[in-house]
Amino acid sequence: MNQIIQSIKKTIAKKDFDAESLVAQLKELREFIKTNLDEPGFVRMVRLAYENIEENGTYTFEYTEGEDPKANLGYLIDLLADYNNKYNREELLEYRKMMEGEEWVSPEDEWKGEDEDE
């Protein structure tokens, strides 16, 4: 899995990455996760990511506000790379909710207003 992740990161780092190549790499990652891990939610996330790129020519999900699409996709890949980390798993769940269009609060907005009641 690490080789696939590193390959995806290299593609994302290119100034003008080839969307077709990136989609192929994401499909490879999805197949690896599907075959080797018992994580259907991650399989779905990777599929949603490459379908988004196929439809739009770029990654359009915005998990981290103010970041460009490449940074958001890179963040997803970083989370998946260390999916066993308990904090990453929590973020991956939130990320998936956002991708699926469920009620979602960005990490930046989550803490806003908590001190206002004091």
Residue pairs with C-beta under 8 A, 6 or more apart in sequence:
1 29
1 32
1 33
1 36
1 81
2 81
4 25
4 28
4 29
4 32
5 29
5 77
5 80
5 81
7 25
8 22
8 25
8 26
8 29
8 77
9 74
9 77
11 17
11 18
11 21
11 22
11 25
12 22
12 70
12 73
12 74
12 77
17 70
19 53
19 54
19 57
19 58
22 50
22 53
23 50
23 53
23 54
26 46
26 49
26 50
26 53
27 50
29 46
29 80
30 43
30 46
30 47
30 50
33 39
33 42
33 43
33 46
33 80
34 43
37 83
39 83
41 92
41 93
41 96
42 80
42 83
42 92
44 96
45 76
45 80
45 92
45 95
45 96
45 99
46 80
48 61
48 99
48 100
49 59
49 61
49 73
49 76
49 99
52 59
52 60
52 61
53 59
58 69
59 69
59 70
59 72
59 73
60 69
61 69
61 72
61 73
61 76
61 98
61 99
62 69
62 72
63 72
63 75
63 76
63 94
63 95
63 98
63 106
64 71
64 72
64 75
64 106
64 107
64 108
65 106
65 108
67 75
76 95
79 88
79 91
79 92
79 95
80 92
82 88
83 89
83 92
91 107
94 104
94 107
97 103
97 104
98 104
